[in-house]
Amino acid sequence: MGPMIRTQISLESEQMARARREADRRGMSLAALIRKALDEFLDDEGRRARRRRAIAAVGGFRSGTADTSVEHDEALAEDAAW
């Protein structure tokens, strides 16, 4: 973990109460809980972006054969033989 940068956020009273309860339940500081939640959110956003890119690529390539989806094991075995 790098150097900490102090910041300020505004929370609704219910958000603050829930966050404090969760931090207490986990035995961690409120700041640590918020850092962890932010890391998890940002990691999840990255996974979702990669998934969107992968789905967008589906069907975007041609193998030159009509049966690749059925005969994929054979195609992969041929590649491995190279």
C-alpha positions as CSV (number, residue, x, y, z in Angstrom):
1,M,0.0,0.0,0.0
2,G,1.3,3.4,-0.9
3,P,1.2,6.6,1.1
4,M,-2.2,7.6,2.3
5,I,-3.9,10.7,1.0
6,R,-6.4,12.3,3.4
7,T,-9.8,13.0,1.8
8,Q,-13.3,13.9,2.9
9,I,-16.6,12.4,1.8
10,S,-20.2,13.1,2.5
11,L,-22.4,10.2,3.6
12,E,-26.1,10.0,4.4
13,S,-26.6,9.3,8.1
14,E,-27.9,5.8,7.4
15,Q,-24.8,5.1,5.2
16,M,-22.6,6.2,8.0
17,A,-24.4,4.1,10.6
18,R,-24.3,1.0,8.5
19,A,-20.6,1.5,7.6
20,R,-19.7,2.0,11.3
21,R,-21.7,-1.2,12.2
22,E,-19.9,-3.1,9.5
23,A,-16.5,-1.8,10.5
24,D,-17.2,-2.8,14.1
25,R,-18.4,-6.2,13.1
26,R,-15.2,-6.8,11.1
27,G,-13.0,-5.3,13.7
28,M,-11.6,-2.7,11.4
29,S,-11.5,1.1,11.2
30,L,-14.1,2.9,9.2
31,A,-11.3,4.2,6.9
32,A,-10.1,0.6,6.3
33,L,-13.6,-0.5,5.5
34,I,-14.1,2.3,3.0
35,R,-10.7,1.6,1.3
36,K,-11.6,-2.1,1.1
37,A,-15.0,-1.4,-0.4
38,L,-13.5,1.0,-2.9
39,D,-10.8,-1.5,-4.0
40,E,-13.5,-4.2,-4.4
41,F,-15.7,-1.8,-6.4
42,L,-12.8,-0.8,-8.7
43,D,-11.7,-4.4,-9.2
44,D,-15.2,-5.4,-10.1
45,E,-15.5,-2.5,-12.6
46,G,-12.3,-3.8,-14.3
47,R,-13.7,-7.3,-14.5
48,R,-17.0,-6.0,-16.0
49,A,-15.1,-3.9,-18.6
50,R,-13.0,-7.0,-19.6
51,R,-16.2,-9.1,-19.9
52,R,-17.9,-6.4,-22.0
53,R,-14.9,-6.4,-24.4
54,A,-14.8,-10.2,-24.6
55,I,-18.5,-10.4,-25.3
56,A,-18.2,-7.7,-28.0
57,A,-15.5,-9.8,-29.7
58,V,-17.7,-12.9,-29.9
59,G,-18.4,-13.6,-33.6
60,G,-16.0,-11.1,-34.7
61,F,-13.5,-13.5,-36.2
62,R,-13.6,-16.1,-38.9
63,S,-11.8,-19.5,-38.8
64,G,-12.4,-20.3,-42.4
65,T,-14.4,-23.4,-41.5
66,A,-18.1,-23.8,-40.8
67,D,-17.8,-26.4,-38.1
68,T,-15.3,-24.9,-35.6
69,S,-17.9,-24.6,-32.8
70,V,-18.5,-28.4,-33.2
71,E,-15.0,-29.5,-34.0
72,H,-13.1,-27.2,-31.7
73,D,-11.1,-30.0,-30.0
74,E,-9.6,-31.0,-33.3
75,A,-8.8,-27.4,-34.2
76,L,-7.0,-27.0,-30.8
77,A,-5.2,-30.2,-31.2
78,E,-3.9,-29.1,-34.6
79,D,-2.7,-25.8,-33.1
80,A,-0.9,-27.7,-30.3
81,A,0.9,-29.8,-32.9
82,W,2.6,-26.7,-34.3
